[in-house]
Amino acid sequence: MKYTALLKNGIIDENPVFVQLIALCPLLAVTTSAINALAMGLCTTAVMICACAVISILRRFFSSEIRIAGFVVIVAGFVTILQLLMEAYTPPSINEALGIYIPLIVVNCIVFSRIESFASKNKLFPSIVDALGMGMGFTLGLLTIGIIRELTGSGAIFGYELLHNPSSHVLIMVMAPGGFFTLGTIIMVRKNYMRRKRGGD
């Protein structure tokens, strides 16, 4: 039950995108298409799980003087491995689209918030589950925004064209303002739902 609560916390209760509103820079930049959003979410999740696992194991060896530097080195190591794997095995289009945002995972607020608040204070398996839940919540947030922006902006989802009439495409949705508009609308709908739910309880 404890592990289920950890997953639910990351996906719903403390969703990093729709509740905590952190890591908005890569979120707004890569969600112009669903495939880029999914790739970024999975990359961040993979790094977060690996980093949280290692830091949980080594947590007793980090003194207060070297704690942050040690965390950065570990995260940077996993990001470097990820970047090399992506260059070798992923389509060039995805690698080019994510660009600088993969190295920026090193200083991603989501990763460091989970390392500092959870992995550095808890055992291995709970830390992995917590990182997985937060990663799933982040991926879900990116994917939701990516699908909405790609569908409304270019009439497609995952590159498959659904709206063939160009006049139905809203170009601003695949531009930066479209990201803010989509995120703000989802947050508004969510808060309105939560308010009504509390009122009905």
Backbone as a ProteinNet text record, in pm:
[ID]
protein_1_A
[PRIMARY]
MKYTALLKNGIIDENPVFVQLIALCPLLAVTTSAINALAMGLCTTAVMICACAVISILRRFFSSEIRIAGFVVIVAGFVTILQLLMEAYTPPSINEALGIYIPLIVVNCIVFSRIESFASKNKLFPSIVDALGMGMGFTLGLLTIGIIRELTGSGAIFGYELLHNPSSHVLIMVMAPGGFFTLGTIIMVRKNYMRRKRGGD
[TERTIARY]
84.2	0	87.5	199.7	288.7	342.5	379.6	436.4	330.4	207.5	98	75.5	84.9	68.3	180	302.8	414.8	391.8	343.4	314.8	203	96.9	-16.1	26.8	116.2	164	232.9	317.5	388.8	302.6	207.6	125.3	12.2	-47.4	-168.1	-149.2	-126	-130.9	-27	95.8	202.8	261.9	176.7	223.8	317.1	439.9	536.8	498.2	411.6	371.5	249.5	143.8	16.4	-5	75.4	61.2	181.7	302	421.6	471	436.3	475.3	626.9	701.6	847	893.8	1015.9	1076.2	993.9	946.7	862.4	939.9	1069.9	1148.4	1150.5	1197.7	1191.1	1048.6	960.1	820.9	759.3	775	713.4	786.6	914.7	994.2	975.1	962.2	961.8	821.7	718.6	583.9	512.7	588.8	526.5	477.9	525.7	476.3	471.7	383.4	365.6	488.5	554.4	669.6	786.7	807.9	914.2	883.2	756.8	715.8	736.5	697.2	713.5	861.1	941.6	1085.3	1150.3	1117.2	1174.6	1131.8	1004.9	955.5	1024.5	1042.6	1107.5	1255.1	1321.1	1462.6	1479.5	1397	1405	1374.2	1274.3	1238.2	1352.9	1417.3	1528.2	1643	1679.4	1788	1750.1	1626.7	1583.6	1584.1	1537.4	1536.4	1679.2	1766.5	1905.2	1976.8	1961.5	2029.1	1975.7	1844.6	1786.3	1828.7	1838.9	1881.5	2024.7	2114.7	2254.8	2270.2	2202.7	2215.6	2154	2046.5	1988.1	2086.3	2156.1	2254.8	2372.1	2416.8	2536.5	2504.7	2379.7	2337.4	2417.7	2465.3	2539.7	2681.3	2727.3	2863.4	2870.6	2754.1	2752	2745.7	2853.5	2850.8	2783.8	2749.9	2681.7	2767.6	2899.8	2990.2	2994.1	2979.8	2994.3	2862.8	2754.4	2627.7	2582.7	2570.2	2519.1	2613.7	2743.6	2841.1	2835.6	2821.2	2811.2	2687	2575.6	2451.7	2466.5	2526.6	2543.6	2629.1	2738.5	2828	2754.2	2676.4	2604.2	2499.8	2421.2	2319.7	2385.6	2493.9	2564.6	2617.7	2663.8	2712.3	2603.5	2485.9	2374.7	2322.9	2323	2280.8	2377.6	2507.2	2606.1	2584	2560.5	2531.8	2406.6	2302.3	2177.8	2200.2	2274.9	2298.1	2374.6	2472.5	2547.7	2458.8	2371.7	2279.7	2181.1	2133.6	2039.4	2105.5	2228.2	2299.1	2322.8	2334.6	2362.5	2236.2	2126.1	2011.8	1879.8	1866.1	1738.3	1741.2	1624.6	1619.8	1679.4	1752.7	1815	1714.7	1591.8	1492.5	1461.3	1448.9	1421.2	1541.7	1659.3	1781.5	1801.2	1772.3	1786.8	1679.3	1557.8	1447.4	1470.2	1520.8	1543.3	1667.6	1768.6	1885.4	1943.2	1950.3	2014.3	1936.8	1811.6	1730.1	1768.5	1837.5	1888.7	2001.1	2105.7	2207.6	2151.6	2045.1	1987.2	1915.8	1898.6	1842.6	1932.8	2062.6	2158.1	2110.6	2046.9	2000.4	1848.2	1782.4	1636.3	1581.6	1486.5	1430.7	1363.4	1298.5	1229	1328.6	1436.3	1536.4	1594.3	1635	1700.5	1602.4	1478.2	1380.5	1358.6	1355.7	1336.4	1462.4	1577.5	1703.1	1715.2	1691.5	1710.9	1604	1478.9	1370.1	1339.7	1380.3	1340.9	1457.7	1524.9	1626.5	1740.6	1780.2	1891.7	1853	1723.9	1677	1607.8	1593.9	1517.7	1594.3	1543	1606.7	1586.9	1653.1	1662	1526.8	1449.7	1327.3	1224	1197.1	1105.6	1154.7	1286	1340.5	1316.3	1331	1304.7	1157.5	1069.4	924.9	885.4	941.1	912.4	958.8	1079.3	1130.8	1046.4	1002.7	916.8	784.5	724.4	597.2	609.8	713.9	734.8	766.5	845.4	876.2	752.7	666.3	541.2	452	446.6	367.1	419.8	553	614.5	589	605.8	582.6	436.7	345.6	203.1	170.9	229.3	206.2	257.5	380.7	437.9	356.5	319.2	246.9	109.2	41.1	-90.8	-81.1	13.9	32.4	78.6	168	218.1	109.4	20.7	-88.9	-182.2	-218	-309.9	-247.3	-121.1	-55.2	-34.7	5.1	28	-103.3	-208.8	-337.5	-396	-395.6	-456	-366.2	-233.7	-141.7	-110.8	-103.7	-69.9	-165.2	-266.9	-368.4	-322.1	-220.7	-166	-139.7	-125.9	-83.5	22.2	138.6	251.9	286.4	265.3	299.4	192.1	85.9	-22.3	-127.7	-147.2	-236.8	-381.9	-454	-595	-685	-637.2	-713.4	-646.3	-704.3	-638.3	-652.6	-752.2	-776	-682.5	-588.1	-493.9	-561.1	-681.1	-750	-795	-797.4	-836.1	-717.4	-598	-478.3	-457.9	-427.2	-403	-252.4	-185.9	-40	19.9	-47.4	8.8	27.3	-46.3	-37	97	167.9	300.6	409.7	371.2	465.3	463.8	559.3	572	442.3	367.8	243.5	144.4	144.7	54.5	83.4	211.4	247.6	192.5	207.6	154.3	2.7	-61.1	-207.2	-258.2	-194.8	-237.6	-218.4	-100.8	-73.2	-170.4	-192.9	-284.1	-426.6	-471	-606.6	-622.8	-523.1	-530.1	-531.5	-448	-443.9	-577.8	-636.4	-765.5	-874.3	-877.3	-977.1	-957	-830.8	-801.6	-843.8	-810.1	-844.1	-995.9	-1064.6	-1209.8	-1271.5	-1216.1	-1264.7	-1240.4	-1121.7	-1088.8	-1176.5	-1206	-1291.8	-1432.9	-1483.2	-1618.9	-1622.2	-1512.5	-1505.5	-1507.1	-1430.3	-1428.7	-1563.7	-1630.1	-1760.3	-1865.4	-1845.7	-1945.8	-1924	-1802.2	-1773.1	-1849
-120.8	0	125.6	117.3	231.9	267.2	166.7	190.9	242.7	193.7	245.7	393.9	430.9	571.7	657.8	603.5	677.7	702.9	601.4	618	719.7	706.8	799.5	942.3	957.2	1090.2	1157.9	1083.7	1142.2	1165.6	1075.2	1085.3	1186.2	1190.9	1272.8	1381.2	1339.1	1433.3	1544.8	1509.9	1609.8	1606.2	1593.7	1589.1	1707.9	1679.8	1789.1	1893.9	1858.3	1952	2032.9	1964.9	2031.3	2077.5	2028.5	2068.5	2150.4	2095	2164.7	2271.9	2259.6	2357.7	2378.1	2267.3	2277.2	2218.1	2254.8	2211.7	2257.1	2381.2	2431.4	2465.8	2492	2528	2415.4	2293.7	2186.2	2146	2156.6	2118.8	2198.9	2330	2415.4	2408.5	2373.4	2372.9	2246.5	2130.6	2004.1	1948.9	2013.7	1958.4	2005.8	2047	2083.1	1959.6	1842.8	1717.5	1611.3	1514.4	1410.1	1321.6	1290.8	1200.8	1264.8	1394.6	1464.6	1471.3	1496.5	1502.9	1368.7	1260.1	1126.6	1092.4	1124.7	1095.3	1170.7	1298.4	1378	1324.7	1286.3	1231.5	1102	1012.6	884.8	903.4	998	1025.5	1076.6	1171.2	1226.8	1120.9	1036.5	929.7	831.9	793.5	698.3	753.7	879.3	941.2	951.7	991.1	1009.6	877.7	770.6	640.7	595.3	604.1	559.9	644	776.4	865.1	846.6	836.3	817.9	684.5	580.6	449.7	455.9	514.5	522	608.8	721.9	813.5	752.8	676.9	610	509.3	436	338.4	407.3	519.2	587.8	702.5	716.1	836.2	861.5	756.7	774.3	826.1	822	865.9	1013.2	1078.6	1218.4	1308.7	1378.8	1477.2	1604.8	1692.8	1816.6	1903.9	1892.4	1976.2	1934.2	1806.3	1757.2	1705.9	1719.8	1659.1	1703.5	1833.9	1884.7	1851.6	1869.9	1838.2	1690.5	1605.7	1462.2	1427.4	1489.7	1465.6	1505.8	1621.4	1671.4	1575.7	1526.8	1435.4	1307.1	1252.3	1128.4	1149.7	1256.1	1284.3	1310	1387.6	1418.1	1291.2	1196.5	1070.4	995.1	986.6	916.4	991.5	1123.7	1202.3	1180.9	1174.4	1149.8	1013.8	911.9	778.2	780.8	848.6	859.7	928.1	1037.4	1112	1028.1	952.2	865.6	755.6	698.8	595.9	653.2	774.3	836.5	865.5	913.8	941.9	814.8	702.5	576.7	506.8	518	431.4	501.9	629.6	695.4	765.3	784.7	856.8	996.8	1042.2	1176.2	1287.5	1272.3	1378.4	1402	1293.8	1307.9	1366	1317.1	1365.5	1514.4	1559.2	1701	1785	1731.5	1807.8	1831.8	1729.4	1745.2	1828.6	1814.9	1900.7	1927.6	2054.7	2099.5	2055.8	2016.1	1984.1	1852	1763.8	1641.4	1674.3	1748.4	1786.3	1865.3	1940.7	2020.6	1936.3	1806.2	1719.1	1719.7	1749.2	1755	1851.9	1960.1	2059.4	2066.3	1958.9	1956.5	1960.8	2050	2068.6	1942	1866.9	1745.4	1644.4	1622.7	1525.1	1560.8	1686.2	1724.8	1735.4	1766.5	1770.8	1632.4	1529.3	1393.1	1339.4	1377	1334.4	1394.4	1523.6	1594.7	1558.7	1552.6	1533.9	1387.8	1295.6	1156.1	1057.5	1050.3	945.9	955.2	1076.8	1093.7	1061.9	1028.1	1001.4	867	792.4	668.5	553	432.8	312.4	299.8	197.6	183.8	168.1	67.3	38.6	151.8	206.6	321.5	438.6	460.8	570.3	546.5	420.5	387	407.3	362.9	377.2	524.4	603.2	746.8	813.1	778.6	835.4	791.9	665.5	615.9	690.9	711.6	783.6	926.2	997.2	1134.3	1137.8	1040.1	1034.1	1007.2	918.3	890.8	1014	1085.6	1207.8	1313	1327.7	1422.8	1383.5	1254.5	1205.8	1224	1192.9	1210.6	1356.5	1446.8	1589.1	1635.2	1596.3	1633.4	1575.9	1448.4	1381.9	1444.1	1477	1540.7	1673.3	1756.4	1885.6	1866.6	1770.4	1745.6	1701.5	1613.3	1566.4	1681.3	1761.4	1874.3	1974.1	2009.1	2109.4	2057.7	1932.7	1878.7	1865.9	1819.8	1802.1	1935.4	2033.7	2162.7	2246.2	2228.3	2311.3	2259.2	2126.4	2070.6	1961.7	1933.7	1836.9	1693.1	1663	1527.3	1485.1	1354.1	1297.9	1192.4	1204.9	1116.5	1111.8	1225.5	1235.3	1186.1	1124.1	1075.3	1185.5	1229.3	1341.7	1300.1	1375	1348.5	1458.5	1582.4	1695.6	1741.6	1705.2	1727.3	1870.9	1941.9	2078.2	2175.8	2237.1	2330.2	2447.4	2484	2597.1	2566.8	2438.5	2400.9	2399.6	2421.6	2420.5	2558.3	2558.4	2682.1	2693.1	2770	2774.3	2813.6	2901.3	2949.7	2836.7	2726.3	2616	2544	2550.6	2489.1	2592.8	2712.5	2816.4	2829.7	2905.8	2918	2960.1	3060	3097.6	2982.8	2892.5	2777.9	2686.1	2673.4	2591.1	2648.1	2779.9	2844.4	2835.4	2855.5	2850.7	2711.3	2608.8	2471.5	2435.6	2466.9	2436.1	2508.5	2637.6	2715.6	2661.7	2619.4	2566.2	2436.1	2348.1	2220.4	2243.7	2336.1	2365.3	2421.8	2509.4	2568.2	2460.7	2371.3	2263.7	2172.2	2139.9	2051.3	2114.9	2242.1	2308.6	2321.8	2347.6	2357.4	2222.8	2115.7	1981.2	1949.5	1980.2	1951.9	2033.3	2158.2	2241.7	2183.7	2140.4	2080.6	1948.8	1872.2	1744.9	1764.8	1862.5	1892.3	1943	2019.4	2072.5	1965.7	1860.1	1752.8	1650.1	1651.3	1551.7	1581.2
0	0	0	73.2	80	-58.2	-136	-267.7	-364.6	-350.2	-432.1	-403.6	-276.4	-237.9	-296.4	-301.4	-359.1	-508.4	-579.3	-721.9	-742.9	-664.6	-676.5	-645.2	-549.9	-512.6	-630.5	-701.8	-814.9	-936.3	-959	-1078.7	-1062.4	-942.6	-922.9	-816.6	-691.4	-579.4	-589.3	-626.4	-638.6	-779	-877.3	-1016.5	-1043.3	-1089.9	-1105.8	-1208.4	-1302.4	-1408.2	-1367.1	-1326.8	-1303.5	-1160	-1065.9	-925.9	-879.9	-897.1	-850	-947.2	-1074.3	-1176.9	-1181.9	-1187.3	-1196.9	-1329.5	-1368.5	-1495.2	-1615.6	-1610.1	-1717.6	-1844.8	-1832.4	-1951	-2054.3	-2020	-2119.3	-2151.5	-2053.2	-2075.8	-2189.6	-2184.6	-2286	-2419.2	-2415.7	-2538.3	-2620.2	-2555.2	-2630.2	-2655	-2601.1	-2616.1	-2741.7	-2842.6	-2970.3	-3044.2	-3004.8	-3063.1	-2954.8	-2972.2	-2870.9	-2858.5	-2970	-2965.8	-2891	-2912	-2839.1	-2689.7	-2658	-2517.6	-2449.6	-2516.9	-2460	-2441.8	-2541.2	-2533.1	-2417.7	-2401.3	-2293.1	-2156.9	-2145.2	-2020.1	-1982.7	-2079.7	-2053.7	-2018.9	-2087.8	-2058.4	-1916.1	-1877	-1742.1	-1637.7	-1665.1	-1572.4	-1553.8	-1664	-1656.5	-1572.6	-1597.1	-1521	-1373.8	-1346.5	-1208.3	-1131.2	-1193	-1125.9	-1095.1	-1193.7	-1173.5	-1068.1	-1077.1	-982.7	-841.4	-827.4	-694.2	-633.9	-717.3	-667.6	-613.8	-691.6	-649.4	-525.5	-523.2	-408.8	-283.3	-298.6	-183.4	-123.2	-209.8	-162.9	-93.3	-149.2	-99	-3.4	39.1	111.7	239.1	304.4	429.6	406.5	282.8	251.8	211.8	196.8	154.8	277.7	304.5	412.4	361.6	453.2	414.3	323.6	335.3	255	107.8	81.3	-57.1	-115.2	-39.3	-79.7	-218.9	-239.3	-366.8	-481.8	-459.7	-564	-601.3	-501.3	-526.9	-606.3	-571.4	-644.7	-791.4	-814.9	-951.3	-1033.9	-974.8	-1046.9	-1085.8	-994.1	-1022.4	-1131.7	-1120	-1222	-1357.3	-1357.3	-1482.3	-1548.1	-1468.2	-1523.6	-1596.1	-1535.5	-1600.5	-1723.5	-1717.8	-1834.2	-1950.4	-1921.9	-2027	-2092.4	-2010.2	-2063.2	-2150.9	-2101	-2177.4	-2310.9	-2310.2	-2433.3	-2535.2	-2491.1	-2582.2	-2639.1	-2556.6	-2604.6	-2705.8	-2679.6	-2772.8	-2907.2	-2904.3	-3028.2	-3109.3	-3039.8	-3108	-3157.8	-3082.9	-3112.2	-3144.2	-3116	-3143.7	-3279.6	-3341	-3469.5	-3455.6	-3556.2	-3548.8	-3522.9	-3573.5	-3555.6	-3408.1	-3330.2	-3187.8	-3115.3	-3150	-3086.1	-3111.3	-3233.6	-3267.9	-3200.9	-3191.4	-3132.4	-2983.7	-2913.9	-2770.1	-2742	-2828.1	-2826	-2689.3	-2654.1	-2530.7	-2407.2	-2423.5	-2306.9	-2241.8	-2313.4	-2250.6	-2151.7	-2191.9	-2092.1	-1974.2	-1997.6	-1889.7	-1783.8	-1810.5	-1707	-1583.4	-1605.4	-1493.3	-1385.4	-1425.1	-1327	-1323.3	-1364.8	-1365.5	-1223.2	-1199.4	-1064.7	-1013.1	-1101.7	-1058.6	-1004.3	-1078	-1037.9	-901.8	-885.2	-760.3	-644.1	-671.6	-562.5	-504.1	-589.4	-539.8	-473.2	-526.2	-463.3	-323.4	-313.3	-186.6	-84.1	-128.3	-32	-1.5	-90.3	-67.5	-74.7	-190.4	-208.6	-108.4	-72.1	21.6	165.4	188.4	324.6	338.6	228	232.7	169.7	190.4	138.9	-11.6	-67.6	-213	-280.9	-244.1	-320.1	-311.1	-191.5	-187.3	-272.4	-277.9	-358.9	-507.3	-550	-690.6	-723.9	-634.1	-658.1	-662	-570.6	-569	-698.6	-743.2	-868.1	-986.6	-986.1	-1094.3	-1097.4	-979.7	-974.7	-1024.9	-979.6	-1025.5	-1174.9	-1221	-1363.2	-1447.2	-1398.7	-1470	-1472.5	-1359.1	-1354.7	-1450.7	-1456.6	-1548.1	-1693.4	-1723.6	-1859.3	-1900	-1809.3	-1837.2	-1865.1	-1785.2	-1807.2	-1942.1	-1976.2	-2105.8	-2220.6	-2207	-2316.1	-2338	-2228.9	-2241.1	-2315.6	-2274.8	-2340.7	-2484.5	-2506.8	-2641.6	-2738.4	-2692.4	-2777.8	-2812.9	-2713.1	-2737.8	-2834	-2812.4	-2897.7	-3039.6	-3052.5	-3186.9	-3263.5	-3195.8	-3263.4	-3307.4	-3216.5	-3250.8	-3341.1	-3328	-3405.4	-3544.1	-3559	-3690.1	-3735.8	-3656.3	-3696.7	-3692.7	-3611	-3606.7	-3463.4	-3443.4	-3315.5	-3344.9	-3282.7	-3309.2	-3458.5	-3526.5	-3667.4	-3762.1	-3710.3	-3795.6	-3811.4	-3932.4	-3957.9	-3940	-3857.4	-3831.2	-3885.8	-3880.4	-3932.6	-4061.7	-4174.5	-4302.9	-4354.2	-4303.5	-4351.9	-4279.8	-4352.3	-4287	-4217.7	-4262.6	-4200.8	-4058.6	-4022	-3885.5	-3789.7	-3842.8	-3758.5	-3694	-3566.2	-3492.7	-3471.1	-3555.2	-3556.9	-3423.3	-3349.4	-3223.1	-3121.3	-3139.8	-3044.3	-3049.4	-3161	-3167.5	-3145.3	-3103.3	-3065.6	-2912.8	-2859.1	-2713.4	-2643.2	-2693.5	-2625.4	-2615.5	-2714.7	-2711.3	-2594.5	-2558.6	-2444.2	-2314.7	-2296.6	-2176.3	-2172	-2287.2	-2293.2	-2257.3	-2312.8	-2286.3	-2140.4	-2085.4	-1945.6	-1854	-1880.2	-1797.2	-1802	-1919.9	-1934	-1856.3	-1866.7	-1795	-1644.2	-1596.1	-1452.2	-1406.2	-1487.1	-1452.7	-1442.9	-1542.2	-1541.7	-1421.9	-1392.6	-1279.4	-1147.3	-1128.3	-1002.3	-987.3	-1096.1	-1091.3	-1054.2	-1110.6	-1077.6	-931.1	-879.9	-741	-646.2	-685.5	-601.7	-594	-708.9	-709.6	-633.7	-646.1	-575.7	-425.8	-376.8	-233.6	-186.8	-271.9	-235.7	-226.6	-307.2	-306.9	-198	-134.7	-30.8	97.8
[MASK]
+++++++++++++++++++++++++++++++++++++++++++++++++++++++++++++++++++++++++++++++++++++++++++++++++++++++++++++++++++++++++++++++++++++++++++++++++++++++++++++++++++++++++++++++++++++++++++++++++++++++++

